[in-house]
Amino acid sequence: MKVEDRVVEKVAGYAVTLVPDAAAAPRRVLGVKIGEARPDAAASVDAQVQGDIASVHAVIAVRWPRSVQSVADEARERIRSEVEAITGVRVDHVDVEVVSMTLPSPEPRVT
């Protein structure tokens, strides 16, 4: 059974929503950031599937002050495990591109 690239992209994009402190990157138009990071939205992902092996490239935002490296590592592992569990396709390579840092939501002040 052939799993389409688009199926792997959807699953990998969803997997990013399961990573604490990672979010879908803000949209860009002509290189200009439009809006904010979207924690509940699937990340932008490109995937190439050859047989039962996939390569994935995801674009994400990371919540400040978390370590970009640790969040990217978590995203890589989550993408790999979710794609393999849901589609049966083995992910041999995951590129995670961090294009934005987001500030945490301010805590409401109680007076």
C-alpha atoms as a printed R data frame, in Angstrom:
    type eleno elety resid chain resno      x      y      z
1   ATOM     1    CA   MET     A     1  0.000  0.000  0.000
2   ATOM     2    CA   LYS     A     2  1.374  3.427 -1.014
3   ATOM     3    CA   VAL     A     3  1.091  6.206  1.561
4   ATOM     4    CA   GLU     A     4  0.914  9.598 -0.128
5   ATOM     5    CA   ASP     A     5  3.252 12.458  0.791
6   ATOM     6    CA   ARG     A     6  0.245 14.573  1.812
7   ATOM     7    CA   VAL     A     7 -0.859 11.997  4.413
8   ATOM     8    CA   VAL     A     8  2.570 12.028  6.058
9   ATOM     9    CA   GLU     A     9  2.563 15.850  5.957
10  ATOM    10    CA   LYS     A    10 -0.796 16.009  7.755
11  ATOM    11    CA   VAL     A    11  0.268 13.533 10.459
12  ATOM    12    CA   ALA     A    12  3.639 15.252 10.980
13  ATOM    13    CA   GLY     A    13  1.998 18.696 11.142
14  ATOM    14    CA   TYR     A    14 -0.422 17.405 13.766
15  ATOM    15    CA   ALA     A    15  2.452 15.823 15.736
16  ATOM    16    CA   VAL     A    16  3.951 19.270 16.310
17  ATOM    17    CA   THR     A    17  0.777 20.303 18.187
18  ATOM    18    CA   LEU     A    18  1.597 17.578 20.725
19  ATOM    19    CA   VAL     A    19  5.000 19.075 21.585
20  ATOM    20    CA   PRO     A    20  4.963 21.450 24.565
21  ATOM    21    CA   ASP     A    21  6.356 24.880 23.669
22  ATOM    22    CA   ALA     A    22  6.245 24.241 19.895
23  ATOM    23    CA   ALA     A    23  3.726 25.804 17.545
24  ATOM    24    CA   ALA     A    24  2.954 26.287 13.891
25  ATOM    25    CA   ALA     A    25  5.073 29.208 12.718
26  ATOM    26    CA   PRO     A    26  3.378 32.503 11.885
27  ATOM    27    CA   ARG     A    27  2.314 32.830  8.278
28  ATOM    28    CA   ARG     A    28  4.603 34.800  5.978
29  ATOM    29    CA   VAL     A    29  3.732 36.788  2.892
30  ATOM    30    CA   LEU     A    30  6.658 37.944  0.767
31  ATOM    31    CA   GLY     A    31  8.945 37.276  3.716
32  ATOM    32    CA   VAL     A    32  6.932 39.411  6.140
33  ATOM    33    CA   LYS     A    33  5.489 37.746  9.245
34  ATOM    34    CA   ILE     A    34  1.683 37.941  9.318
35  ATOM    35    CA   GLY     A    35  0.035 37.156 12.656
36  ATOM    36    CA   GLU     A    36  1.369 35.088 15.516
37  ATOM    37    CA   ALA     A    37  2.464 31.511 16.107
38  ATOM    38    CA   ARG     A    38 -0.466 29.115 16.190
39  ATOM    39    CA   PRO     A    39 -0.064 26.494 18.974
40  ATOM    40    CA   ASP     A    40 -3.255 24.634 18.052
41  ATOM    41    CA   ALA     A    41 -2.640 24.599 14.293
42  ATOM    42    CA   ALA     A    42 -0.713 21.963 12.380
43  ATOM    43    CA   ALA     A    43  2.793 23.030 11.422
44  ATOM    44    CA   SER     A    44  3.808 23.591  7.834
45  ATOM    45    CA   VAL     A    45  5.390 20.338  6.679
46  ATOM    46    CA   ASP     A    46  6.813 18.962  3.440
47  ATOM    47    CA   ALA     A    47  7.343 15.221  3.119
48  ATOM    48    CA   GLN     A    48  8.701 12.890  0.491
49  ATOM    49    CA   VAL     A    49  7.710  9.241  0.721
50  ATOM    50    CA   GLN     A    50  9.657  6.596 -1.182
51  ATOM    51    CA   GLY     A    51  8.192  3.163 -0.617
52  ATOM    52    CA   ASP     A    52  7.842  2.816  3.150
53  ATOM    53    CA   ILE     A    53 10.438  5.456  4.090
54  ATOM    54    CA   ALA     A    54  9.845  9.201  4.445
55  ATOM    55    CA   SER     A    55 11.874 12.378  4.813
56  ATOM    56    CA   VAL     A    56 10.148 15.292  6.550
57  ATOM    57    CA   HIS     A    57 10.812 19.046  6.783
58  ATOM    58    CA   ALA     A    58  8.776 20.983  9.397
59  ATOM    59    CA   VAL     A    59  8.680 24.736 10.049
60  ATOM    60    CA   ILE     A    60  7.860 25.672 13.653
61  ATOM    61    CA   ALA     A    61  7.931 28.406 16.283
62  ATOM    62    CA   VAL     A    62  9.348 27.870 19.786
63  ATOM    63    CA   ARG     A    63  8.031 29.483 22.972
64  ATOM    64    CA   TRP     A    64 10.551 31.739 24.700
65  ATOM    65    CA   PRO     A    65 12.613 31.000 26.845
66  ATOM    66    CA   ARG     A    66 12.732 27.287 25.979
67  ATOM    67    CA   SER     A    67 15.831 25.866 24.338
68  ATOM    68    CA   VAL     A    68 15.403 25.813 20.566
69  ATOM    69    CA   GLN     A    69 17.529 22.657 20.383
70  ATOM    70    CA   SER     A    70 15.491 20.738 22.971
71  ATOM    71    CA   VAL     A    71 12.117 21.719 21.451
72  ATOM    72    CA   ALA     A    72 13.374 20.841 17.953
73  ATOM    73    CA   ASP     A    73 14.611 17.467 19.258
74  ATOM    74    CA   GLU     A    74 11.212 16.807 20.883
75  ATOM    75    CA   ALA     A    75  9.452 17.761 17.649
76  ATOM    76    CA   ARG     A    76 11.696 15.416 15.634
77  ATOM    77    CA   GLU     A    77 10.961 12.485 17.920
78  ATOM    78    CA   ARG     A    78  7.212 13.198 18.054
79  ATOM    79    CA   ILE     A    79  7.000 13.501 14.263
80  ATOM    80    CA   ARG     A    80  8.925 10.270 13.804
81  ATOM    81    CA   SER     A    81  6.818  8.308 16.305
82  ATOM    82    CA   GLU     A    82  3.403  9.649 15.197
83  ATOM    83    CA   VAL     A    83  4.060  9.119 11.485
84  ATOM    84    CA   GLU     A    84  5.311  5.588 12.071
85  ATOM    85    CA   ALA     A    85  2.432  4.699 14.433
86  ATOM    86    CA   ILE     A    86 -0.354  6.131 12.261
87  ATOM    87    CA   THR     A    87  0.865  5.409  8.723
88  ATOM    88    CA   GLY     A    88  3.353  2.575  9.109
89  ATOM    89    CA   VAL     A    89  5.900  4.656  7.189
90  ATOM    90    CA   ARG     A    90  9.379  4.812  8.733
91  ATOM    91    CA   VAL     A    91 10.801  8.338  8.953
92  ATOM    92    CA   ASP     A    92 14.524  8.273  8.269
93  ATOM    93    CA   HIS     A    93 15.156 12.024  8.333
94  ATOM    94    CA   VAL     A    94 13.404 14.980  9.999
95  ATOM    95    CA   ASP     A    95 14.533 18.569  9.430
96  ATOM    96    CA   VAL     A    96 13.028 21.047 11.881
97  ATOM    97    CA   GLU     A    97 13.358 24.695 10.914
98  ATOM    98    CA   VAL     A    98 12.670 27.173 13.723
99  ATOM    99    CA   VAL     A    99 11.673 30.495 12.176
100 ATOM   100    CA   SER     A   100 10.141 32.289 15.135
101 ATOM   101    CA   MET     A   101 10.200 32.608 18.905
102 ATOM   102    CA   THR     A   102  6.960 33.384 20.721
103 ATOM   103    CA   LEU     A   103  6.501 35.077 24.050
104 ATOM   104    CA   PRO     A   104  4.502 33.272 26.715
105 ATOM   105    CA   SER     A   105  1.030 34.610 27.404
106 ATOM   106    CA   PRO     A   106  1.110 37.100 30.257
107 ATOM   107    CA   GLU     A   107 -0.208 35.774 33.529
108 ATOM   108    CA   PRO     A   108 -3.396 37.487 34.644
109 ATOM   109    CA   ARG     A   109 -2.743 39.734 37.598
110 ATOM   110    CA   VAL     A   110 -4.916 39.343 40.641
111 ATOM   111    CA   THR     A   111 -5.484 42.470 42.663
